[in-house]
Amino acid sequence: MGMTATEHMKKMGMKNQTLIDLVISLWSFYMALPPSKVESIDAFKGMGLSMKGVYYIKERGNAMALLLAEAIRKNGGEIRTKSTVSEILLDENGASKGVRLENG
């Protein structure tokens, strides 16, 4: 992993952690990572893109998740929430094919 955006901003002299988190929070949200884990290249690339215009899903923000859930169920998959995964199951090629839950 390269330098995180937090490390990079501190190296550039920014000392206020709240401000650092605010500046990179939008991109950490999209990447599902805390600001301290977002690599500089990803955060700054995202900031540059936003200067040209920000893209978002119209209407429902969860539309993509709903479509993914529909495709999973349509193909025989099951979605469980609030479940702890104990193991990721792999096929003979090393691709994931399922998970084993802590409770069976």
trRosetta pair geometry for C-beta under 8 A, 3 or more apart (Angstrom, degrees):
i j d omega theta_ij theta_ji phi_ij phi_ji
1 4 7.5 15 149 -63 118 79
1 39 6.2 -141 -169 -85 89 113
2 39 5.0 76 61 -152 97 117
2 40 6.3 -90 116 31 117 96
2 41 6.3 54 64 -6 152 111
3 7 4.7 -124 -171 88 90 125
3 8 5.1 110 127 -62 121 90
3 11 7.5 -26 -172 -5 146 144
3 39 7.1 102 78 -152 41 72
3 40 5.1 15 90 -13 89 126
4 7 4.6 97 54 7 80 101
4 8 6.8 -144 95 -6 42 88
4 36 6.1 33 153 177 158 45
4 37 6.3 -89 -122 -139 131 13
4 38 6.1 96 -159 70 88 46
4 39 5.9 -86 -112 -103 48 38
4 40 6.5 121 153 -40 16 74
5 8 5.5 -54 -145 38 32 114
5 9 6.2 31 157 -19 66 106
5 20 7.7 158 125 -178 90 96
5 24 4.6 131 118 -106 149 156
5 27 7.7 109 -38 78 165 131
5 35 6.7 -86 75 -176 116 78
5 38 4.8 -10 8 93 119 98
5 39 6.8 84 -34 129 78 16
5 40 4.9 142 -87 -97 57 53
5 42 7.6 -92 -48 67 115 79
5 43 3.6 25 -84 17 144 159
5 44 7.0 170 -114 -34 105 81
6 9 6.1 -57 -147 37 27 107
6 10 6.4 25 156 -16 63 108
6 17 7.9 24 -147 -136 111 80
6 20 5.6 82 -125 156 74 135
6 21 7.9 17 -98 -73 107 64
6 24 7.3 -114 -61 36 69 152
6 35 5.9 104 -61 134 109 89
6 36 4.7 -14 -5 -117 157 58
6 38 7.6 106 -17 51 85 81
7 10 5.9 -60 -150 39 29 110
7 11 6.2 32 152 -22 65 107
7 40 7.5 -84 65 -53 88 109
8 11 5.6 -55 -149 34 30 113
8 12 6.5 25 152 -15 64 107
8 40 4.1 83 -30 -97 154 128
8 44 7.9 -73 107 -40 158 123
9 12 5.6 -56 -149 39 34 110
9 14 4.3 -38 163 48 93 132
9 20 4.9 156 96 -125 150 107
9 23 7.1 139 -106 68 153 144
9 24 7.7 -133 -30 -28 142 125
10 13 7.7 121 -178 -15 31 7
10 14 6.1 -86 -86 68 36 75
10 15 7.2 78 -130 -98 75 44
10 20 7.2 0 -55 -97 79 152
14 19 6.6 -127 -175 95 115 117
14 20 5.7 134 125 -77 128 98
16 19 4.0 55 96 14 115 114
16 20 6.6 170 93 -15 60 83
17 20 5.4 -51 -145 36 36 115
17 21 6.2 36 156 -19 67 105
18 21 5.8 -54 -149 37 29 110
18 22 6.3 32 152 -21 63 107
19 22 5.5 -53 -146 36 32 114
19 23 6.3 35 156 -23 65 104
20 23 5.9 -55 -150 32 28 111
20 24 6.7 -9 164 12 63 108
20 35 6.7 140 128 147 85 140
21 24 6.7 -78 -146 53 25 85
21 25 5.6 50 157 -63 67 101
21 35 4.6 -174 -126 22 67 162
22 25 5.6 -32 -136 -5 25 122
23 47 7.7 1 170 -97 87 136
24 27 5.6 -60 -169 48 70 105
24 28 5.6 70 134 -26 89 105
24 35 4.7 119 87 -140 111 104
24 38 5.7 -173 165 65 129 144
24 43 4.6 -21 -133 -146 113 133
24 47 7.8 -66 -104 -57 66 116
25 28 5.6 -58 -140 40 34 110
25 29 6.2 42 158 -28 67 102
25 35 5.9 -47 -83 -71 59 119
26 29 5.8 -54 -158 27 28 115
26 30 7.0 22 151 -12 62 104
26 46 7.1 -171 101 141 98 128
26 50 7.2 52 108 -73 152 154
27 30 5.7 -49 -148 37 40 109
27 31 6.2 23 156 -6 68 112
27 38 6.0 108 109 -158 104 154
27 42 6.5 158 165 133 129 87
27 43 4.8 155 81 -123 151 63
27 46 3.9 133 -103 78 124 159
27 47 6.9 -68 -38 -46 135 74
28 31 5.8 -67 -143 50 32 102
28 33 5.1 -101 -155 80 82 73
28 34 6.1 0 -177 171 137 15
28 35 4.5 -93 -46 -78 157 56
28 37 7.4 105 -134 58 109 81
28 38 4.7 -109 -90 -43 85 134
28 43 7.5 3 -51 -99 77 104
29 32 7.6 24 -179 -73 29 39
30 46 7.1 172 48 -131 141 145
31 38 5.9 120 60 -109 149 101
31 42 6.5 62 -76 151 152 142
33 37 4.3 -118 177 84 118 115
33 38 5.3 149 91 -66 126 76
34 37 5.2 82 59 9 75 104
34 38 7.8 -135 96 -21 39 86
35 38 5.8 -48 -149 14 39 115
38 42 5.7 -121 -176 81 89 116
38 43 4.8 94 133 -60 124 109
39 42 4.8 83 66 11 87 105
39 43 7.0 -168 89 -6 42 90
40 43 5.9 -65 -145 41 29 106
40 44 5.8 11 169 -6 70 115
41 44 6.5 -61 -137 44 21 100
41 45 5.9 26 161 -23 61 114
42 45 5.8 -55 -141 36 24 112
42 46 6.3 25 158 -18 61 109
43 46 5.9 -62 -155 37 27 111
43 47 6.4 26 151 -20 65 106
44 47 5.4 -46 -144 34 37 114
44 48 6.4 42 154 -22 64 102
45 48 5.8 -54 -153 34 30 113
45 49 6.6 32 149 -20 63 104
46 49 5.6 -52 -149 33 34 112
46 50 6.5 34 154 -22 65 103
47 50 5.8 -53 -151 31 33 111
47 51 7.1 40 150 -26 62 98
48 51 5.9 -49 -160 22 36 114
48 52 7.5 23 148 -8 62 102
49 52 6.0 -65 -164 38 41 105
49 53 8.0 -63 162 64 67 53
49 54 7.8 95 122 -102 87 55
50 53 7.5 -121 -158 83 35 14
50 54 4.9 17 -134 -79 82 92
56 61 7.6 -39 179 -111 105 87
57 60 7.2 -39 123 85 116 50
57 61 5.9 129 67 -126 113 43
57 63 5.3 -162 165 42 138 118
57 64 6.1 -128 -82 -26 156 102
59 63 6.6 73 83 -53 100 134
60 63 4.6 122 81 -52 97 88
60 66 7.4 17 113 1 139 137
62 65 4.7 -52 -168 45 78 116
62 66 5.7 83 131 -28 88 98
63 66 5.7 -56 -148 36 31 112
63 67 6.5 29 156 -17 65 105
64 67 5.9 -55 -150 36 31 110
64 68 6.4 31 153 -18 65 107
65 68 5.6 -54 -147 38 32 112
65 69 6.3 34 154 -20 66 106
66 69 5.7 -52 -146 36 31 112
66 70 6.4 35 153 -22 63 105
67 70 5.6 -52 -148 34 32 114
67 71 6.5 31 154 -18 65 105
68 71 5.8 -55 -149 36 31 110
68 72 6.4 34 152 -22 65 105
69 72 5.7 -52 -148 33 32 113
69 73 6.4 26 157 -13 65 107
69 79 5.8 -30 -137 -34 95 160
70 73 6.1 -59 -148 40 28 106
70 74 6.0 30 155 -23 65 111
71 74 5.6 -53 -140 37 29 114
71 75 6.3 13 162 -5 63 112
72 75 6.3 -75 -154 46 24 98
72 77 3.8 -75 176 74 83 136
72 78 7.8 -120 144 5 108 10
72 79 6.0 84 102 -54 144 104
73 76 7.9 109 -174 -18 30 7
73 77 6.1 -87 -74 68 31 77
73 78 7.5 69 -105 -97 71 37
73 79 7.1 -59 -62 -6 93 104
80 83 4.3 22 124 -5 117 145
80 101 6.9 -24 80 -84 153 143
83 101 5.0 -45 171 -134 119 126
83 102 7.3 -180 177 27 73 89
83 103 7.2 -104 -145 27 93 108
84 101 6.6 106 74 -163 53 75
84 102 4.0 6 85 -3 106 134
84 103 7.5 97 48 -14 90 85
85 88 6.9 35 165 -65 131 71
85 99 4.7 -55 -134 -176 113 134
85 100 7.2 100 -162 70 69 48
85 101 6.2 -64 -105 -107 46 54
85 102 7.1 47 80 -30 1 84
86 100 5.3 -59 65 102 95 93
86 101 6.4 75 5 163 94 17
86 102 4.5 128 -50 -84 107 62
87 99 6.8 159 86 -162 51 63
87 100 4.1 12 54 43 100 113
88 96 5.4 -53 175 -122 110 112
88 98 7.9 164 -163 94 52 38
88 99 5.6 -35 -110 -106 53 80
88 100 8.0 -127 -60 18 13 76
89 96 6.8 96 74 -157 54 67
89 97 5.3 -69 108 66 99 83
89 98 4.3 -3 51 68 126 81
89 99 6.2 -157 5 -87 89 21
89 100 6.2 101 -49 -29 103 88
90 94 5.4 -14 -175 -144 131 34
90 95 6.6 138 -154 67 78 28
90 96 5.9 -55 -98 -96 65 44
90 97 6.5 110 -147 8 17 91
91 94 7.3 -52 67 16 65 17
91 95 5.2 -8 37 59 108 83
91 96 7.8 71 -2 143 82 3
91 97 4.7 92 -48 -39 93 130
96 99 7.8 7 -172 -61 115 75
101 104 6.1 -12 77 64 96 31
